[in-house]
Amino acid sequence: MTKASVYRVKEGLSSTTDQEYQFPVNYSYDYLNGCTSYLMLPSLNLNDHLQSKRFLRMGTLDNRDIINRSDHAIDIHPIRAGLPWTSGIQTCRQNKYWRLTIDTTRFFLEHFVADESAQQIFKSGLSISQIARKELLENLDEGWVKYPVYLFPESDRERTRLLAAINVFIFVFDEFWEMHDIDSFTSVHAEFVSRMTSGITSSDEPKSTLQSLIDQAILDIRKTDFVSGNTAGQEMIDMMVRFFSRPPPPTEYKDMEEFLLYRHEDAAVPYVLSCTKFALNSSVDIDSPRLARYIRLLKDQVSVANDLGSWEKEKQAYLLGKTLYLINAVDVIKDLFKLQTDQAAVAMTQAFQLQIETEIDIELERLIAEDALTSEEWRFIDATLHVMSGSVFAAIIMSRYGGERCRLT
């Protein structure tokens, strides 16, 4: 595949009228590196359904009314833009308020740099402050700041701001968990994570500007629940705290099922689903038995697709001793099948991802035929399909995984 240029990507990624809202794409990472040339992307019915907005017509009284997607996002088309696409789900959405996401991320990182407590909690010779400063200095716009823009595109300005804030918490604090330094993470929990739980009393008055900002962000999230009458915000907070409380991985996995069940938590997929619900201002029951099969497949797809994108970076970090664990489907498949090369393991993992997407398509056709879901459940399905494609898109166009060698000209 000929490498796309910045100009070609911009012109092909969205419609002419939507280009003014485009988050500029400056990187293109072909993380499969040609090792799956014998695999074809599956032809999925869900792509036609997404294009025709069929899911948004389902569950209504007469099956004709359309619940439109929000005006806070635009459609983007990675294949048309010439990017190295690795999913059978062919379209994505992008939030319009990406500048707000960057500004909010920068604002919180600057306060992490200045915070006295953050300067005193260390991991591998780096304090939280230093980690935050490093993020500010290293191409912030091209890193993990992109995740909420592409995974939760339907959110309005205020919810976008709040999603950007907790995205900072997730990435900064998870840096400490990944080394599983008990003493350091206990300090992180005492100083910061504990402020995100319910039941803060007057004795928990903030000791710093950063703690005040964290308290205010959590309060603002809870206020959205008060206004909307649902619990999406509180569920998102709960899933974030749960992510910080996950156990370390087992020393080995007896099969892929055991790995995936752990990886769902380690990849923060329950948190991602709660963020999707929050972005939609939805009252959907994510744990509904009617959605169980679809949600399970979604968790598998997000976990496996993320592992493919991050494989090279994670393996290098593990070999250099920057992380204690290599928690990645490519590594597990290589071990389970006793494969000789990483390239073979990447190819088999990609085939596994495409098989999962095929099963998602089959499950959606079953749900359409059954016609037992509510319009709110179908709206959630429509949004989570864009979570899956958005996660793939972010891995391809961030500098996080491919680095400077993947910068477009």
ABEGO torsion letter per residue (X at the ends): XBBBBAAAAAAAABBAAAAAABBBBABBBBAAGGAAAABBBBBBAAAAAAAAGAAAABGBAAGABBBBBBAABBBBBAAAAGBBBABABABBBBBAAAAAAAAAAAAAAAAAAABAAAAABBBGGBBAAAAAAAAAABGAAABAAAAAAAABAABBAAAAAAAAAAAAAAAAAAAAAAAGBAAAAAAAAAAAAAAABBGBBAAABBABAAAAAAAAAAAAAAAAAAAAGBAAAAAAAAAAAAAAABBBBBABBABAAAAAAAAAAAAGAAAAAAAAAAAAGBABBAABAAAAAAAAAAAAAAAAAAAAAAAAAAAAAAAAGABABBBBAAAAAAAAAGBABAAAAAAAAAAAAAAAAAAAAAAAAAAAAAGABBAAAAAAAAAAAAAAAAAAAAAAABAAAAEAAABBX
